[in-house]
Amino acid sequence: MTDFAYRSAAHFLKAPDATATHRYAVAGIAWDGAVTNRPGARFGPRAIRQASHMLCDGIHPLFDVSPLTGPGGASCLGDLGDLPLPNTSLERLRTALETQAADLLPRHHMLWLGGDHAVTLSLLRAYRRWLGRPLAVLHFDAHCDTWGDHFGEPSGHGTWVREAFEEGLVEPALFTQVGIRSAGERTAREYVTDHGGRIHTARALRGLDGTALAARVIDDLTTRWSAAGRPPLYMSLDIDCLDPAFAPGTGTPEPGGLHSTQLLTLLEAAAPLPWVGMDCVEVAPPYDHAEITSLAAATLVWTYLCGRIHHDGPSQAPALSAAHHSG
């Protein structure tokens, strides 16, 4: 058996199948075998793609670009569909995902649709090997994901940050978390700051928006990143960083989160930075209402993508080299 009913048929923004001419590409990672609460994120890629069709021609109101219109009217975005992956073994999933990601990174600037957050560890491994150096990471989440185990399991969607630190995949001082608010022991909750990184909790960001919010998070990140030699930048966006009012369809919702306007403000402010890729994870459609969560996720991914196109230029060329991404 080589296919599964939950794998996606629709394409993001109704973009064409990805080819070598597409600088940007979407790939689905329909996996939720490492969740600790409610499963369902394996259906996330399909729901995000379907919701993206509401964005019509894809012209962004701030960046004034569309992934569907490049030089000569051709799309600079292609969709690779969902990657063919094992769906029961985390170890086998990671082996297969890292192999496929290694093949795709030199070809496209990738946007990954999860899936649960365990997949990010594999993606960081692939980027680390390709780029030849650790990455700076901007991590949006309600949870710190730094636990040493998952209820007795050695690895899962709540351990990937600690594992990335221990494996040397990331620059500890340039790991930035935004929206953290869940219950947790101090050693896990403060793991990133204890290793030199930065945490902007949801509590600390209450009432902030616009330039004040951007200065608190993005300007601070930019200053630290520039001073550290500008290593490659990666973004990981867990949809549960949003308050459940804005994203009820997720496996582990936590009240008191970011507003969707706050998150959009941060993505827009982060657009000038030279990101090497991003993932959007933990959208679980079985718990959604009126597609609120998948619509939010589609809009967030689209905003990131249009920001990249606006600042990179609408080139039809494939993804840039690892040397360029390494600064």
Residue, then its C-alpha position, 0 to 999 in steps of 0.5 A: m500500500t503506497d497511498f493514504a486517503y488523508r493525503s492532499a489532492a488540492h494544491f496551495l493557492k491552486a499553484p501548479d505541480a512544482t518543477a525545477t523552475h519554481r523557486y518556492a515550493v510547498a510540501g505536506i508532511a501528513w504525520d501526527g504519530a508523535v502527538t501527546n494529546r489529540p491526534g488529527a494534524r495529519f489532516g493539516p496539509r489538506a485543510i491548509r491547502q483547501a483554505s488557501h483557495m479563499l486567497c483567490d489570485g494571491i495578491h498580498p495587500l501589503f507586499d503587492v505580490s502574488p506567488l501565482t504571478g511572476p515574470g511573464g505571468a508564470s507562477c514562482l510557486g509550485d506544490l509538491g503534494d504530500l511527501p510519501l512517508p511512513n505513518t506509524s514509526l517515528e524513527r522511520l518517518r525521520t529517516a524518510l523525511e530527512t532523505q527527501a528534504a535533503d533532495l528538495l532543499p537545493r531545488h526550492h525555498m521550501l514551505w512545509l505544512g505539517g503534521d505535528h511538531a516532531v517533524t521540525l527536528s528532521l527538517l533542521r537536521a536536513y538544513r544543518r547538513w545542507l548549509g554546513r552550519p547551525l541555524a538561528v530559529l524563530h519558534f512560535d508556540a504555546h509550548c517550550d518543546t524542551w522536555g527530556d522525554h514524552f511520557g516515557e517516550p524518548s522523542g516526540h513533538g514536545t522534545w524537538v527543541r532540546e534535541a536540536f540544541e543537543e545535536g548542534l543543529v541550532e545556534p543557542a543564543l539565536f533561538t527565539q521563542v514567541g508565545i510560550r505559556s503552557a504549564g511546565e517545570r522550570t528546567a523545561r520552561e526556561y531551557v532556551t534562556d538558560h542556554g543563551g536564547r530568548i523567550h517572549t512569553a504570551r504574557a509579556l506580549r499582552g497588549l502589544d501590537g504594531t511597532a512596539l510588538a515588532a521592536r520587542v521581538i523582530d528588532d531584538l532578533t535582528t540585532r542579535w542575529s547581525a552581531a552573531g555573524r548572520p547565520p541562516l534563519y529558519m522559522s517554525l510556526d506551531i499554530d497553537c501559538l495563537d489563542p484558541a479563539f483564533a485557532p481552536g483546531t489544534g491538538t493541545p490548545e492553550p488559552g491566553g495566546l497571541h491574537s492573529t493580528q499580532l502574529l501577522t504583524l510579526l511575520e510582516a516585520a520579519a519579512p526583510l530577513p533572509w529566511v531559508g525556510m519555514d514550517c507551519v504545524e499542528v493544524a488539526p481539522p477534526y477540532d476546528h470550527a468553520e475552518i478558522t484554524s486552517l484559514a489562519a494557517a493558510t494566511l500565515v504561510w501566504t504572508y511569509l511567502c509573499g514577504r519572501i517574494h517581495h524582498d527576494g525579487p520575483s525571480q523564476a530561478p530555482a532556490l539559491s545555493a547553500a553558500h548564499h543561504s549561509g551568508 
